[in-house]
Amino acid sequence: MLKEKRWEVGSEFDWSNDTVTSSLSKTFFPETHKLFSTGRSILLSLPPLFKRHQSRLRLHLPSFFCMDVAADLSKVFELCWYRDMPTELLPDFNSLNPLPGDLVLSVNLFGIKEGKVWQDWASQHKDIILIEDHTHDPISPWAQQSTAHYAMASVRKTLPIPDGAIIWSPQKLQLPQPALGEPSGAYKKLIAMLLKRAYLSGANISKDAYRMFQIEGEQALNAETSSAASSFTSNILNYLNISELRKKRELNIKQFFYLLLTETHSNCKPLFTTWSSGAVPFNSILVCANNEVREGLRKFLISQNIFATVHWQQPFKGFSANDSMAIDLSNRILTIPTDQRYSLDDIERIVSNITEFLKTYDHIAAT
Ligand SMILES: Cc1ncc(COP(=O)(O)O)c(C=O)c1O
């Protein structure tokens, strides 16, 4: 028997049977949908649905977005940018000027945005194809009540599966089809998930063993342009206890902010502390005073086995929306993993590590 558990927070999901229900869970997604391996596979598969004379379709993206994904999309689309920031209530519609037939991706950034403004916008721009990206909260009220041409979500970002992304059409339009079979990268990632579970449970295997499968699997998946979800994902998706996992995520995020805000920290603040009823944020997001604090905190947390992520650095691989507001935020933002994997004790330990760093930092800065 294994004696000792390892404590580690963040990075990719491990596999746990605790996330599964015995009977078919409530289906949150419309009956008619398509499963792909990745979100970018979905978006890259859209152009053949729109017969156009121009060589490349234009796709309008929010200026605060994952530049790695944008770089892949630029291979197929002509990219245009409009300002949408997670710090602002509304997108800057003045900066969004699509031509008839263009595609616009509206993103529920960190799961805290509202869909009504997009519905109003779409009703005044009927010649534009609106695609909603619900990756950060795939079953939000906005997603479930969507009236867009298409709605999609990379569900592998919030659910413990090796691959998987979904598209449906609230307007019942033709859906893209995955052109290729199952991605081998998904199976590498599944191996990584199983090995990570064994590692966290105390098995004497090296971290490098599962990290290698994770990295290779992710690289292979991200190179896919139109692959179906793996059989593992398409079989298990309906048996994941999605609503319980989502409830746990919200509880953890609430607890994180509650504990963090018992003290004030001049060098670091939550990006948001409230969200509309029914929505569940992607994670606990912090904004630091500057890049030095962000990097100091990120590195300190790594030393404590807490792997915080930057959503999303720009420029990245030379890619940027060239929006000074988005670039500035990208230098200061930090995602603290507080999802369904963690207990309230874990959240307390995460917060006390952050508080320890910030107190020391504030103290040094004051002397
Ligand atoms: C908001 C958002 N949309 C789409 C994607 C693309 O998903 P995938 O990585 O599965 O291609 C990502 C990935 O980071 C994302 O964060």
The ligand as an SDF file (V2000), in Angstrom:
LIG
                    3D

 16 16  0  0  0  0  0  0  0  0999 V2000
  -10.8670   30.6390  -24.3590 C   0  0  0  0  0  0  0  0  0  0  0  0
  -10.2170   29.5640  -25.2030 C   0  0  0  0  0  0  0  0  0  0  0  0
  -10.7790   29.2300  -26.3600 N   0  0  0  0  0  0  0  0  0  0  0  0
  -10.2600   28.2640  -27.1530 C   0  0  0  0  0  0  0  0  0  0  0  0
   -9.1220   27.5920  -26.7990 C   0  0  0  0  0  0  0  0  0  0  0  0
   -8.5720   26.5040  -27.6810 C   0  0  0  0  0  0  0  0  0  0  0  0
   -8.7630   25.2640  -27.0710 O   0  0  0  0  0  0  0  0  0  0  0  0
   -7.7480   24.0740  -27.3430 P   0  0  0  0  0  0  0  0  0  0  0  0
   -6.5080   24.3140  -26.5530 O   0  0  0  0  0  0  0  0  0  0  0  0
   -8.5010   22.8560  -26.9070 O   0  0  0  0  0  0  0  0  0  0  0  0
   -7.4590   24.0760  -28.8090 O   0  0  0  0  0  0  0  0  0  0  0  0
   -8.4960   27.9110  -25.6060 C   0  0  0  0  0  0  0  0  0  0  0  0
   -7.2570   27.2540  -25.2190 C   0  0  0  0  0  0  0  0  0  0  0  0
   -6.4780   27.7300  -24.4240 O   0  0  0  0  0  0  0  0  0  0  0  0
   -9.0580   28.9150  -24.7730 C   0  0  0  0  0  0  0  0  0  0  0  0
   -8.5010   29.2380  -23.6010 O   0  0  0  0  0  0  0  0  0  0  0  0
  1  2  1  0
  2  3  1  0
  2 15  2  0
  3  4  2  0
  4  5  1  0
  5  6  1  0
  5 12  2  0
  6  7  1  0
  7  8  1  0
  8  9  2  0
  8 10  1  0
  8 11  1  0
 12 13  1  0
 12 15  1  0
 13 14  2  0
 15 16  1  0
M  END
$$$$
